[in-house]
Amino acid sequence: MKTLRECAVGETVVVAKITGAGALRRRMMDMGITKGTEVTIRKVAPLGDPIEVTVRGYELSIRRSEAERIEVR
């Protein structure tokens, strides 16, 4: 399955699953990244970290390592 990290700028995807457990999973869910949520890739920093996404109408920056844990379709 494709991860959020592999998506191109401007692409809109739907969250299928958040892998991992504990604090990271809870943090992603608290920020609004839940199963079935649409996420649009807005920008990627020159060195690839962080990634700016639009989720539920607001911009959010997440680390590349966090984006690897979010499976999308």
PAZAPA-4460 file (N, C-alpha, C; in steps of 0.05 Angstrom, whole numbers, plus 32768, in hexadecimal, padded with zeros to 4 digits):
% residues 73
    n_x    n_y    n_z   ca_x   ca_y   ca_z    c_x    c_y    c_z   seq   type   mol
   8011   7FE8   8000   8000   8000   8000   8012   8019   8000     1      M     A
   8008   802E   7FF4   8017   8047   7FF1   8015   8057   800C     2      K     A
   802B   8065   8012   802C   8075   802B   802A   8093   8023     3      T     A
   8024   80A3   8037   8021   80C0   8032   803C   80CC   8028     4      L     A
   8052   80C0   8031   806C   80CA   8029   8071   80C7   800B     5      R     A
   8065   80B3   7FFF   8069   80AD   7FE2   8057   80BE   7FD0     6      E     A
   8045   80CE   7FDB   8033   80DD   7FCB   8041   80F6   7FBF     7      C     A
   8037   80FF   7FA8   8042   8117   7F9B   8034   8130   7FA5     8      A     A
   8042   8147   7FA2   8036   8161   7FA9   801D   8165   7F97     9      V     A
   8008   816E   7FA4   7FEE   8173   7F96   7FDC   815B   7F96    10      G     A
   7FE5   8144   7F9E   7FD5   812C   7F9D   7FC2   812B   7FB6    11      E     A
   7FA9   8123   7FB1   7F96   811F   7FC7   7F91   8101   7FCB    12      T     A
   7F94   80F8   7FE3   7F91   80DC   7FE9   7F7F   80D8   8002    13      V     A
   7F77   80C0   8006   7F66   80B9   801D   7F75   80A7   8030    14      V     A
   7F75   80AD   804A   7F83   809D   805E   7F76   8082   8060    15      V     A
   7F85   806C   805D   7F7B   8051   805F   7F81   8045   807A    16      A     A
   7F99   804C   8085   7FA2   803F   809E   7FB9   804F   80AA    17      K     A
   7FBA   8050   80C4   7FD2   805C   80D2   7FE0   8045   80E0    18      I     A
   7FF8   803F   80D7   8007   8029   80E3   8015   8033   80FC    19      T     A
   8020   8021   810B   802D   8029   8124   801A   8029   813B    20      G     A
   8024   802F   8152   8013   802E   816A   801C   8044   817D    21      A     A
   800C   8047   8192   8014   8058   81A8   8011   8076   81A2    22      G     A
   8024   8085   81AB   8022   80A2   81AA   8021   80AD   818D    23      A     A
   8030   80A1   817B   8030   80AB   815F   8015   80A8   8153    24      L     A
   8009   8091   8156   7FEE   808D   814B   7FD9   80A0   8157    25      R     A
   7FDA   80A3   8171   7FC8   80B5   817F   7FCC   80D2   8175    26      R     A
   7FE5   80DA   8172   7FEB   80F5   8169   7FE0   80FB   814D    27      R     A
   7FE3   80E8   813B   7FD8   80EB   8120   7FBA   80EE   8121    28      M     A
   7FAD   80DD   8131   7F90   80DE   8133   7F87   80F8   8140    29      M     A
   7F96   8102   8153   7F8F   811C   8160   7F91   8133   814C    30      D     A
   7FA3   8131   8138   7FA6   8146   8124   7F92   8144   810E    31      M     A
   7F80   8130   810F   7F6B   812D   80FB   7F71   8119   80E5    32      G     A
   7F88   810C   80E6   7F8E   80F8   80D1   7F83   80DD   80DB    33      I     A
   7F6B   80D7   80D1   7F5D   80BE   80D8   7F56   80AF   80BF    34      T     A
   7F4E   8096   80C2   7F46   8086   80AB   7F2F   8093   809C    35      K     A
   7F32   8095   8081   7F1D   80A0   8071   7F20   80BE   806C    36      G     A
   7F33   80CB   8078   7F37   80E8   8075   7F47   80EE   805C    37      T     A
   7F3E   8103   804D   7F4D   810B   8035   7F64   811D   803E    38      E     A
   7F7B   8118   8031   7F94   8127   8037   7F9F   8130   801C    39      V     A
   7FA6   814A   801A   7FB3   8155   8002   7FCF   815D   8009    40      T     A
   7FE2   8154   7FF8   7FFE   815B   7FFC   8002   8177   7FF1    41      I     A
   800A   818A   8002   800D   81A6   7FFA   802A   81AD   7FF2    42      R     A
   803D   81A6   8003   8059   81AC   7FFE   806B   8197   800A    43      K     A
   8082   8195   7FFF   8097   8184   800B   80B0   8195   800D    44      V     A
   80BC   8196   8025   80D4   81A6   8029   80EB   819D   8016    45      A     A
   80FE   81AE   8010   8113   81A7   7FFD   8122   818D   8003    46      P     A
   8126   8188   801C   8134   816F   8024   8120   8158   802A    47      L     A
   8106   815D   8025   80F2   8148   8029   80E6   8147   8044    48      G     A
   80EE   8158   8056   80E3   8156   8071   80E0   8172   807D    49      D     A
   80C9   817C   8084   80AF   816F   8087   809E   8170   806E    50      P     A
   8087   8164   8070   8073   8164   805A   805B   8173   8064    51      I     A
   8052   8187   8054   803A   8196   805B   8022   818A   804D    52      E     A
   800D   8184   805C   7FF5   8179   8051   7FDD   818A   805A    53      V     A
   7FC7   8187   804B   7FAE   8193   8053   7F9C   817D   805B    54      T     A
   7F92   817E   8074   7F80   816A   807E   7F69   8178   808D    55      V     A
   7F51   8171   8087   7F39   817D   8094   7F39   819B   8093    56      R     A
   7F43   81A7   807D   7F42   81C4   8079   7F59   81D4   8086    57      G     A
   7F6D   81C7   8091   7F84   81D6   809C   7F9E   81CA   8093    58      Y     A
   7FB3   81DA   8093   7FCE   81D1   808C   7FDC   81C5   80A3    59      E     A
   7FEA   81AF   809E   7FF7   81A1   80B3   8012   8198   80A8    60      L     A
   8027   819B   80B8   8042   8191   80B0   8048   8179   80C1    61      S     A
   8050   8164   80B2   8058   814B   80C0   8073   8142   80B7    62      I     A
   8081   8133   80C8   809B   8128   80C1   8098   8112   80AC    63      R     A
   80AE   810F   809D   80AE   80F9   8089   80AB   80DE   8096    64      R     A
   80B6   80DA   80AD   80B4   80C0   80BB   8097   80BB   80C4    65      S     A
   8089   80D1   80CB   806C   80CD   80D2   805C   80C7   80B9    66      E     A
   8062   80D4   80A2   8054   80CF   8089   8057   80B3   8080    67      A     A
   806D   80A6   8086   8071   808A   807F   805E   8077   808D    68      E     A
   8053   807F   80A4   8041   806F   80B4   8024   8071   80AB    69      R     A
   801E   8083   8098   8003   8088   8090   7FFF   807B   8074    70      I     A
   7FEF   8066   8073   7FE9   8059   805A   7FD1   8066   804D    71      E     A
   7FD3   806B   8033   7FBD   8079   8024   7FB5   8069   800C    72      V     A
   7F9F   8071   8000   7F96   8065   7FE7   7F8D   807B   7FD4    73      R     A
***
